[in-house]
């Protein structure tokens, strides 16, 4: 897997988070890591097909997701990840992936994305896999991990 594959997702995530959550995220350290099932986490999985195939998984601690959804809803405090919150955080993953696929298309790489699939740790059945991973750090909110498993 080439490290350049993650760049469109990183660029897209920065843009979308700045627009929707009103925070300028900073970038953590790029690395290869095993995707582990972590308690109290939410995972948004988006599939990719075309010239690149695989999955992008956004990993977010549930408390961070609640803060992100609250920001998306104009500051209205969200205390539990209900259906509306799940829809909002899924749409965030969809927006990031959609923008990244547009960036890839502009680079001459033709891809399609699947609708986002929201999973909580207790309902995940995927086996841990190695992924190219980079955290986005949002001051006052927390961390969003972008994990790319694309070939």
C-alpha positions in Angstrom: 0.0 0.0 0.0 1.3 3.4 -1.0 1.3 6.2 1.6 0.0 8.6 -1.1 -3.3 6.8 -1.0 -4.1 8.4 2.4 -3.4 12.0 1.3 -6.8 12.6 -0.5 -8.6 11.4 2.7 -6.4 13.5 4.9 -7.0 16.6 2.8 -10.7 16.0 2.5 -11.1 15.3 6.3 -9.3 18.6 7.1 -11.6 20.5 4.7 -14.9 18.8 5.9 -14.0 19.1 9.6 -13.2 22.8 9.2 -16.5 23.5 7.4 -18.8 21.3 9.5 -17.3 21.3 12.9 -15.5 24.7 12.8 -12.2 23.3 14.1 -8.9 23.2 12.2 -7.5 19.8 12.9 -3.8 19.0 13.1 -2.2 15.9 11.8 -0.7 13.2 13.9 2.0 10.7 12.9 1.4 8.5 9.9 1.9 4.8 10.5 0.9 1.3 9.8 -1.1 -0.3 12.7 -3.4 -3.1 13.4 -7.1 -2.1 13.6 -8.1 -3.2 17.1 -11.5 -3.4 18.7 -11.4 -0.7 21.3 -14.3 -0.3 23.8 -16.5 2.7 23.5 -15.5 3.4 20.0 -17.5 4.1 16.8 -16.3 2.9 13.4 -17.5 4.3 10.1 -16.6 2.0 7.3 -16.7 3.2 3.6 -15.8 0.8 0.8 -14.0 1.8 -2.3 -14.1 0.1 -5.7 -12.6 0.9 -9.1 -8.9 1.6 -9.7 -8.4 1.3 -6.0 -10.2 -1.3 -3.9 -10.6 -1.7 -0.2 -12.0 0.1 2.9 -11.6 3.3 4.7 -12.4 3.2 8.4 -12.8 6.2 10.6 -12.3 5.4 14.2 -13.7 7.7 16.9 -14.1 7.4 20.6 -17.8 7.7 21.4 -17.2 10.8 23.6 -15.4 12.5 20.7 -18.2 11.5 18.3 -20.7 13.1 20.7 -18.7 16.4 20.7 -18.4 16.3 16.9 -22.2 15.7 16.4 -22.9 18.5 18.9 -20.7 20.9 16.9 -22.4 19.7 13.7 -25.8 20.6 15.3 -24.8 24.1 16.1 -23.6 23.5 19.6 -26.7 21.6 20.8 -25.3 19.3 23.5 -25.7 15.6 22.6 -25.3 13.2 25.5 -26.0 9.9 23.8 -25.4 8.5 20.3 -29.0 8.2 19.3 -30.3 7.6 15.7 -29.9 11.3 14.8 -26.3 11.3 16.1 -25.5 8.1 14.3 -26.8 9.6 11.1 -24.8 12.8 11.5 -21.5 11.0 12.2 -22.1 8.6 9.3 -22.7 11.5 7.0 -19.4 13.1 8.1 -17.7 9.9 7.0 -19.6 10.0 3.7 -18.7 13.6 3.1 -15.0 13.0 3.8 -15.0 9.9 1.5 -17.0 11.6 -1.2 -14.6 14.6 -1.3 -11.6 12.2 -1.3 -13.0 10.3 -4.3 -13.4 13.6 -6.1 -9.8 14.5 -5.3 -8.7 11.0 -6.6 -10.8 11.5 -9.8 -9.1 14.9 -10.4 -5.8 13.0 -10.2 -7.0 10.5 -12.8 -8.0 7.7 -10.4 -11.5 6.4 -11.0 -13.2 5.1 -7.9 -16.7 4.6 -6.4 -17.6 4.6 -2.7 -20.2 2.6 -0.8 -22.6 4.2 1.6 -21.1 4.5 5.1 -21.6 1.6 7.6 -21.6 2.7 11.2 -20.4 0.1 13.7 -19.9 0.0 17.4 -17.1 -2.1 18.9 -19.5 -4.6 20.4 -21.1 -5.3 17.0 -17.9 -5.5 14.9 -17.1 -8.8 13.4 -14.2 -7.8 11.1 -10.9 -9.4 11.9 -8.2 -7.0 12.9 -6.2 -6.0 9.8 -3.2 -3.8 9.2 -4.0 -0.3 7.9 -2.3 2.8 6.9 -3.4 5.1 9.7 -3.2 8.8 10.6 -4.9 10.6 13.5 -6.5 14.0 13.1 -6.3 16.0 16.3 -9.1 18.4 17.0 -8.4 20.8 19.8 -11.0 20.7 22.5 -12.8 17.7 20.8 -10.4 14.8 20.5 -9.0 12.5 17.8 -10.4 11.0 14.6 -8.3 8.1 13.2 -8.3 7.6 9.4 -7.4 4.1 8.6 -7.0 3.1 4.9 -6.9 -0.5 3.7 -6.8 0.0 -0.1 -4.9 -1.8 -2.8 
